[in-house]
Amino acid sequence: MSAPQRGPDREGRHQRERWMSLAPARSLTPLVLALAAAALLLHLLQNILLPFVIAAVVAYVCAPLVDWLRVRTPLPRWAIALCLLALLMAIVALAGFWGLPPLLRQVQSVVRDLHGAVAGFTRALIGNGSVQLLGSTLDAQHMADLVVNALQRELSGSQVLHVVAWAAASAFGFMLVWVLIAYFLLDAPAIAAGLLWLVPPRARSRAEHIYRELNPILRRYFIGVAIVVAYAAAAAYLGLGLVLGLHHAVALALLTGVLEIIPVVGPLTAAVIAGLVAVQQAASPWGIWGYVIYATVLRLSIDQLVGPLVLGNAARLRPVLVMLCFLAGGALFGVVGVILAVPTALAVKVTLSVLYSEAR
């Protein structure tokens, strides 16, 4: 009597197994919707989120040090956090006091003779002759006239107000970053508990599991970013100071390292400033060509070697994916997208791994 029931039982078991195999895919629907909503919100608020993102990253990297000192010293958490904040502010103030004045003097010197600097740089590239471009004959002097006139047009009228507004916003954002760092360091446990509270109760254990898997990977990634910044500053000093012999090479190297945090725009700004300084101080065209070679080698070593290898290994992502994340994040969400692109990819990867119960 039991033999005829084996077929239906086996078919029912196959259906249950098939449904269980589809369960993780169904559970991804709320995650996909949440990611889409977060991406839209990030796109809308990208202009005001930068101080919050910078402060959150700094506090996240420093949080283990605060916890370590809290266990090994009798000091309360707030005292340790404030001491660490004071130390960070002192380091930034010392770097600014040491490198900012000579850098500003050099920039002012370049701006006063911007026409000559652009003409000298162009002359090093095309020589004393001229080139034909879209039916026009261009030489070094003509190119310098075009660049200077274009800058004068851009910085005239209402554009000056935009520059002043941008400078005021930058100053306010700089002060806001320190306030936010203090807040994040002081209330890190409460912030973490609040973020966990936002997760539905039935999914909190899974969220905690994802965080435990993601936490060490994110820390290694941000440490990798610090390594890239240190490499950029050291390589810039070797190239600008020891090889090219430029004045104020230390300030230019610090500027190069700091601006490396902001992909695309930051390195381009550092390269333009250092290039104008190199043109002004060059004793011969070979000095300008030396800077061009240095800038090319530095950019290739960071973008194609050190950055992808260090960040890829730290984040356990392929170098090609790291570069794609940087470019896509910058194109979609600006500087905030560049900073959060790789961490977001890591969060998605770890989340999928946990949901699919993959052994990593």
C-alpha positions as CSV (number, residue, x, y, z in Angstrom):
1,M,0.0,0.0,0.0
2,S,2.9,2.3,0.7
3,A,4.6,1.9,-2.7
4,P,2.2,4.1,-4.7
5,Q,3.0,7.0,-2.2
6,R,6.7,7.1,-2.9
7,G,6.3,8.9,-6.2
8,P,4.3,11.8,-4.7
9,D,6.5,12.0,-1.6
10,R,9.6,12.2,-3.8
11,E,8.0,14.8,-6.0
12,G,7.0,16.9,-3.0
13,R,10.5,16.6,-1.6
14,H,11.9,17.9,-4.9
15,Q,9.5,20.8,-4.9
16,R,10.5,21.7,-1.3
17,E,14.2,21.5,-2.2
18,R,13.6,23.7,-5.3
19,W,11.7,26.2,-3.2
20,M,14.5,26.3,-0.6
21,S,17.1,26.9,-3.3
22,L,15.1,29.9,-4.5
23,A,14.6,31.3,-1.0
24,P,17.9,33.3,-0.9
25,A,17.0,35.0,-4.2
26,R,13.6,36.0,-2.8
27,S,15.2,37.4,0.4
28,L,17.4,39.7,-1.8
29,T,14.4,41.8,-2.9
30,P,14.2,44.0,0.2
31,L,18.0,44.4,0.0
32,V,17.9,45.5,-3.6
33,L,15.2,48.0,-2.8
34,A,17.1,49.3,0.2
35,L,20.2,49.7,-1.9
36,A,18.3,51.6,-4.6
37,A,16.7,53.9,-2.1
38,A,20.1,54.5,-0.5
39,A,21.7,55.3,-3.9
40,L,19.0,57.8,-4.7
41,L,19.3,59.5,-1.3
42,L,23.1,59.6,-1.7
43,H,22.8,61.2,-5.1
44,L,20.4,63.9,-3.8
45,L,22.5,64.7,-0.7
46,Q,26.0,64.3,-2.1
47,N,26.8,68.0,-1.8
48,I,26.3,68.0,2.0
49,L,27.4,64.5,3.0
50,L,31.2,65.0,2.5
51,P,32.0,66.3,6.0
52,F,29.9,63.5,7.5
53,V,31.6,60.8,5.4
54,I,35.1,62.1,6.2
55,A,34.4,62.3,9.9
56,A,32.7,58.8,10.0
57,V,35.7,57.2,8.3
58,V,38.2,58.9,10.6
59,A,36.2,57.9,13.7
60,Y,35.7,54.3,12.4
61,V,39.5,53.9,11.9
62,C,40.3,55.3,15.3
63,A,37.5,53.5,17.2
64,P,39.7,50.3,17.9
65,L,42.3,52.5,19.5
66,V,39.8,54.2,21.8
67,D,38.4,50.8,22.8
68,W,41.9,49.4,23.4
69,L,42.8,52.4,25.6
70,R,39.5,52.1,27.4
71,V,40.2,48.6,28.5
72,R,43.9,49.2,29.6
73,T,43.5,52.6,31.2
74,P,41.3,53.9,34.1
75,L,40.2,56.9,31.9
76,P,36.6,57.1,30.8
77,R,35.7,56.9,27.1
78,W,35.0,60.6,26.8
79,A,38.5,61.6,28.1
80,I,40.2,59.1,25.7
81,A,38.1,60.3,22.8
82,L,38.9,64.0,23.5
83,C,42.6,63.3,23.9
84,L,42.7,61.5,20.6
85,L,40.8,64.3,18.9
86,A,43.3,66.8,20.3
87,L,46.1,64.7,18.9
88,L,44.6,64.6,15.5
89,M,44.0,68.3,15.5
90,A,47.6,69.0,16.6
91,I,49.0,66.8,13.7
92,V,46.8,68.6,11.2
93,A,47.7,72.0,12.6
94,L,51.4,71.2,12.6
95,A,51.3,70.0,9.0
96,G,49.4,73.2,8.0
97,F,51.8,75.5,9.9
98,W,54.8,73.8,8.4
99,G,53.7,73.3,4.8
100,L,50.9,75.8,4.1
101,P,52.8,79.2,4.3
102,P,55.6,78.3,1.8
103,L,53.1,76.6,-0.5
104,L,50.9,79.8,-0.5
105,R,53.9,81.9,-1.3
106,Q,54.9,79.7,-4.2
107,V,51.3,79.7,-5.5
108,Q,51.2,83.5,-5.3
109,S,54.5,83.7,-7.2
110,V,53.1,81.4,-9.9
111,V,49.9,83.4,-10.2
112,R,51.7,86.7,-10.6
113,D,53.5,85.3,-13.7
114,L,50.8,82.8,-14.8
115,H,51.2,83.9,-18.5
116,G,55.0,83.1,-18.4
117,A,54.5,79.8,-16.6
118,V,51.9,78.6,-19.2
119,A,54.0,79.8,-22.1
120,G,57.1,78.1,-20.7
121,F,55.2,74.8,-20.2
122,T,53.8,75.0,-23.7
123,R,57.2,75.8,-25.2
124,A,58.7,72.8,-23.6
125,L,56.1,70.6,-25.2
126,I,56.0,72.0,-28.7
127,G,59.2,74.0,-28.9
128,N,59.6,77.5,-30.3
129,G,57.6,76.6,-33.4
130,S,53.8,76.4,-33.9
131,V,51.2,73.8,-34.4
132,Q,48.0,73.7,-36.6
133,L,44.8,73.0,-34.6
134,L,41.4,73.2,-36.3
135,G,42.6,75.7,-38.8
136,S,44.4,77.9,-36.3
137,T,48.1,78.4,-35.8
138,L,49.1,78.1,-32.2
139,D,52.4,78.8,-30.5
140,A,53.5,79.1,-26.9
141,Q,52.5,82.8,-26.5
142,H,49.2,82.3,-28.2
143,M,48.4,79.3,-26.0
144,A,49.3,81.3,-22.9
145,D,47.0,84.2,-24.0
146,L,44.1,81.7,-24.5
147,V,44.5,80.1,-21.1
148,V,44.9,83.4,-19.2
149,N,42.0,85.0,-21.0
150,A,39.8,82.0,-20.3
151,L,40.6,82.1,-16.6
152,Q,39.9,85.8,-16.5
153,R,36.5,85.2,-18.1
154,E,35.7,82.4,-15.7
155,L,36.7,84.4,-12.7
156,S,34.8,87.6,-13.6
157,G,31.4,88.7,-12.5
158,S,29.2,86.2,-10.7
159,Q,31.9,83.5,-10.9
160,V,33.8,85.4,-8.2
161,L,30.8,85.0,-5.9
162,H,30.8,81.3,-6.5
163,V,34.5,81.1,-5.6
164,V,33.9,83.1,-2.4
165,A,30.8,80.9,-1.6
166,W,32.9,77.7,-2.2
167,A,35.7,79.0,0.0
168,A,33.2,79.9,2.8
169,A,31.5,76.4,2.5
170,S,34.9,74.7,2.6
171,A,35.9,76.6,5.8
172,F,32.6,75.7,7.4
173,G,32.9,72.1,6.3
174,F,36.4,71.9,7.7
175,M,35.2,73.0,11.2
176,L,32.2,70.7,10.9
177,V,34.4,67.7,10.3
178,W,36.1,68.1,13.7
179,V,32.8,68.5,15.5
180,L,31.5,65.4,13.8
181,I,34.7,63.4,14.6
182,A,34.3,64.3,18.3
183,Y,30.6,63.2,18.2
184,F,31.4,59.9,16.5
185,L,34.2,59.1,18.8
186,L,32.2,59.9,21.9
187,D,29.0,58.2,20.9
188,A,30.3,55.3,18.7
189,P,28.5,52.5,20.8
190,A,25.2,54.4,20.8
191,I,25.4,55.1,17.1
192,A,26.1,51.4,16.4
193,A,23.2,50.4,18.6
194,G,20.9,52.9,16.8
195,L,21.9,51.6,13.4
196,L,21.2,48.0,14.5
197,W,17.8,49.2,15.9
198,L,16.9,50.3,12.3
199,V,17.1,46.7,11.2
200,P,13.9,44.6,11.6
201,P,14.1,42.4,14.7
202,R,14.0,39.2,12.8
203,A,17.0,40.2,10.7
204,R,19.2,41.6,13.5
205,S,21.1,38.5,14.1
206,R,22.0,38.2,10.4
207,A,22.9,41.9,10.3
208,E,25.3,41.4,13.3
209,H,26.8,38.4,11.4
210,I,27.3,40.5,8.3
211,Y,28.9,43.3,10.4
212,R,31.3,40.9,12.1
213,E,32.4,39.6,8.7
214,L,32.6,43.0,7.1
215,N,34.3,45.0,9.9
216,P,37.9,43.7,9.6
217,I,37.8,43.9,5.8
218,L,36.7,47.5,5.9
219,R,39.5,48.4,8.3
220,R,42.1,46.8,6.1
221,Y,40.7,48.8,3.1
222,F,41.0,52.2,4.9
223,I,44.5,51.3,6.1
224,G,45.3,50.6,2.5
225,V,44.1,54.1,1.5
226,A,46.4,55.5,4.2
227,I,49.3,53.5,2.6
228,V,48.5,54.9,-0.8
229,V,48.5,58.5,0.6
230,A,51.8,57.9,2.3
231,Y,53.3,56.4,-0.8
232,A,52.1,59.4,-2.9
233,A,53.7,61.9,-0.5
234,A,57.0,60.0,-0.3
235,A,57.3,59.5,-4.0
236,A,56.4,63.1,-4.7
237,Y,59.1,64.3,-2.3
238,L,61.7,62.0,-4.0
239,G,60.7,63.2,-7.5
240,L,60.2,66.9,-6.7
241,G,62.9,67.5,-4.1
242,L,65.7,65.0,-4.7
243,V,65.4,64.5,-8.4
244,L,64.1,67.8,-9.8
245,G,65.4,70.0,-6.9
246,L,62.3,72.2,-6.6
247,H,62.0,74.6,-3.7
248,H,59.3,73.8,-1.1
249,A,59.3,70.2,-2.2
250,V,58.1,69.1,1.3
251,A,55.0,71.3,1.0
252,L,54.3,70.1,-2.5
253,A,54.7,66.5,-1.4
254,L,52.3,66.9,1.5
255,L,49.8,68.5,-0.8
256,T,50.1,65.6,-3.3
257,G,49.5,63.1,-0.5
258,V,46.5,64.9,1.0
259,L,44.9,65.5,-2.4
260,E,45.4,61.8,-3.3
261,I,42.4,61.1,-0.9
262,I,40.2,62.8,-3.5
263,P,40.6,60.7,-6.7
264,V,40.7,62.4,-10.2
265,V,40.2,66.0,-9.0
266,G,42.7,65.8,-6.2
267,P,45.6,64.4,-8.1
268,L,44.9,66.7,-11.1
269,T,45.0,69.7,-8.9
270,A,48.2,68.6,-7.2
271,A,49.8,67.9,-10.6
272,V,48.8,71.4,-12.0
273,I,50.2,73.2,-9.0
274,A,53.4,71.3,-8.9
275,G,53.7,71.7,-12.7
276,L,53.4,75.4,-12.6
277,V,56.0,75.6,-9.8
278,A,58.3,73.3,-11.9
279,V,57.9,75.6,-14.9
280,Q,58.7,78.7,-12.9
281,Q,61.8,77.2,-11.3
282,A,63.0,75.3,-14.4
283,A,66.4,76.6,-15.7
284,S,66.0,74.8,-19.0
285,P,63.4,72.9,-21.0
286,W,64.9,69.7,-19.7
287,G,63.7,70.6,-16.2
288,I,60.1,70.9,-17.5
289,W,60.4,67.6,-19.4
290,G,61.8,66.0,-16.2
291,Y,58.6,67.1,-14.4
292,V,56.4,65.7,-17.1
293,I,58.2,62.3,-16.8
294,Y,58.0,62.4,-13.0
295,A,54.2,63.2,-13.1
296,T,53.6,60.4,-15.6
297,V,55.5,57.8,-13.6
298,L,53.9,58.8,-10.3
299,R,50.4,58.7,-11.8
300,L,51.0,55.3,-13.4
301,S,52.6,53.8,-10.3
302,I,49.7,54.9,-8.1
303,D,46.8,54.1,-10.5
304,Q,48.1,51.0,-12.1
305,L,50.3,49.4,-9.5
306,V,50.3,50.6,-5.8
307,G,46.6,51.6,-5.6
308,P,45.0,48.6,-7.2
309,L,47.4,46.1,-5.5
310,V,47.2,47.6,-2.0
311,L,43.5,48.4,-2.1
312,G,42.6,45.2,-3.9
313,N,44.5,43.0,-1.4
314,A,43.1,45.0,1.5
315,A,39.6,44.8,0.2
316,R,39.8,41.3,-1.3
317,L,38.7,42.7,-4.6
318,R,40.2,42.5,-8.1
319,P,42.3,45.5,-9.1
320,V,40.0,46.0,-12.1
321,L,36.9,46.1,-9.9
322,V,38.6,48.6,-7.6
323,M,39.3,51.0,-10.5
324,L,35.7,50.5,-11.8
325,C,34.3,51.3,-8.4
326,F,36.3,54.5,-8.2
327,L,35.3,55.7,-11.6
328,A,31.6,54.7,-11.3
329,G,31.3,56.2,-7.8
330,G,32.9,59.5,-8.9
331,A,30.7,59.7,-12.0
332,L,27.5,59.0,-10.1
333,F,27.9,60.6,-6.7
334,G,31.0,62.8,-6.9
335,V,33.6,62.8,-4.1
336,V,31.3,61.0,-1.7
337,G,30.7,58.3,-4.2
338,V,34.5,57.8,-4.7
339,I,35.0,57.4,-1.0
340,L,32.1,55.0,-0.5
341,A,32.4,53.1,-3.8
342,V,34.7,50.3,-2.6
343,P,33.2,50.0,0.9
344,T,29.8,49.6,-0.7
345,A,31.1,46.9,-3.1
346,L,32.6,45.1,0.0
347,A,29.3,45.4,1.9
348,V,27.4,43.9,-1.1
349,K,29.9,41.1,-1.5
350,V,29.9,40.1,2.2
351,T,26.1,40.4,2.4
352,L,25.7,38.1,-0.5
353,S,28.3,35.7,0.9
354,V,26.4,35.5,4.2
355,L,23.0,35.1,2.6
356,Y,24.3,32.3,0.3
357,S,26.2,30.8,3.2
358,E,29.4,30.7,1.2
359,A,32.6,29.7,3.0
360,R,35.2,32.4,2.4
